[in-house]
């Protein structure tokens, strides 16, 4: 389709009857690029499994989890040349893990971003908008606190059609 890809390293890992396992290494792109290249070769992709991201192996990392790359590992992976070009500063002392520290852990700052469960049980990242004051007021009103409201209109029973004595 006129798309020019950089070098692609593909290795046939195993061939199981109708399934072929291929290790596919590309420098740039997304899953759709892998699917497009494989389709061009006449292969249908059923499943993609990412095993590394750049120089970082993902073998121990569970699906959907995030892990911080330690300064030492980052320094080793980038190398002096790339670190200098990127302006990376590795002169700060390495931070210790939270479990190693004797000081009590600080409370996380309240964030406008949080993860919630939607009605189907999926975890969704949401970002709240508006001021903290407005959010607190809305939550109070939703919980039954706040200024009294006008009664809701609707059916209140059968009316008496006789005129009232004054």
N, C-alpha and C positions, 0 to 999 in steps of 0.2 A: 504494500500500500504506500510505497514511497517513503517509509520510515527508515532512517539509517540508525542502526544500533552500533554501539561500541563492541569490543570483543566479548564474545560469550563463550564461557567454558562449560561444556556439557559432557557428563560422563554417565554411561549406562551402568547403573548400579546392579540391577537384577531384572530378570525377565521371567515373569510368572504367568504362564498361559496367556491370558488376554491382557494382563497388566504389565506395564513396563515402568520401572522406577528409574528416574533420571535425576542426577545431581546437576543443578543448573545454576551457574554463577554469572551474574550480570553486575555491571558497575552502577548503572542508573536504571530507573524504571519502577514499574509496579507489577502487581500480579497480572494485569491485563496484557503487559508486554510479554510475559512468559507464555501466557495462553496463546497470544497471536503468533509467536515464533513457533510454538509446538504445533499449532494448527497449520502453519505454512509447511511444516514437515510431515503433515498427515497424521498427527497424533492428537487425540482428544484428552484434555486434562480433566481428571475427576476431582483431584484434591491437590492443593499446594501446601507444603509444610516448610515454613521458614526455619532454617537451622542456625543461621548466623545473620548478623546485621553488621556489615562492614567487617572489622577484625574481631568483633565480639561474638562469641559462641553463645547460643541461647539454650543449650541442652538442659541445664538445671532449672531454667526459668519457666514457671508454670504459665499457662495461657492466661492472658489478661493481666498479669502481674508486672510490676515495674521494679527495677533494682538500680540503685545508684552505682555509677562506675567510679571506683576509687581513683584518687589522684595518681597514685603510683602506676596503676594499670593504664590509665589514660596517657600518662607521660611515656610509658613504654610503647604503647600502640601508635601514638602520633609520631614519635621520633623527633629529633632536634630540628630538622629542616622544616617540617610542617608546623611544629609548635612555634617556631620563629615567624613563619609567614602568617600564621593565625593570630599572633600576638598573645599566645597563651602564657600565663604567669604561673609557674609551678614553684615559686620561691616561698610561698606560704607554708607553714607547717601543716602536715596532714592532720585532718580532724579524726578524732577517735570515734569508735562506734558509741551509740547512746548507752549501751549496756556497760561499757567500760568506765563511764563517767560517774564520779561520786556525787556531783551536784544534782539536785532534784531537776527533773525535766520541766521545761517551761510549758505552759498551756499553749496550745496552738491559737494563733490569732483567728478571730472570727472571720470567715471568708464568705464572699458572696458566691463562691463556687462550691458545690458539693455534689455528691453522688446520691441519688435516690432510686428507689425501686418504682417502676411504672406499674400499671395495673396488671400486666402480664408477668411481673416478677423480674423483668430485665433491669439491670443496673444502668442508669442514665445520668450523665453529667449535666447539671443545670447551673445556670448563672443567674442569680437573683438581680433584679434591677430595682431602683428606687432607694430612698434613704432608709436607714435603720429605724428611724422614728416612724415612718409610714408603715414599714413592715411590722413593727411591734403593734401599732394601732390596728392593722388589718388582722393580725393573729388574735388580738384581744377580742375584736368584734366577732370573729369566727367562733371563738370559744364562749360566746354569750356575755362578754363584758363590753363596756362602752356605752354610748348614749342610747336611751330607749328609742325604739323604732315605732313607727305608726303600725297599727294592726294591719295585717294583710287583708285585702278585700276578698270577698267571696261570699258564699252562701252562709247566712247567719240564722237560718230557720224561716218558717212561714211568717209573713207579716200579718198583723192585725189590720184589716181594712176599715174598721169602724173608727169614726173620728173620736179623738180623746176629749174628755171633759176638761175645760179649762178653769 
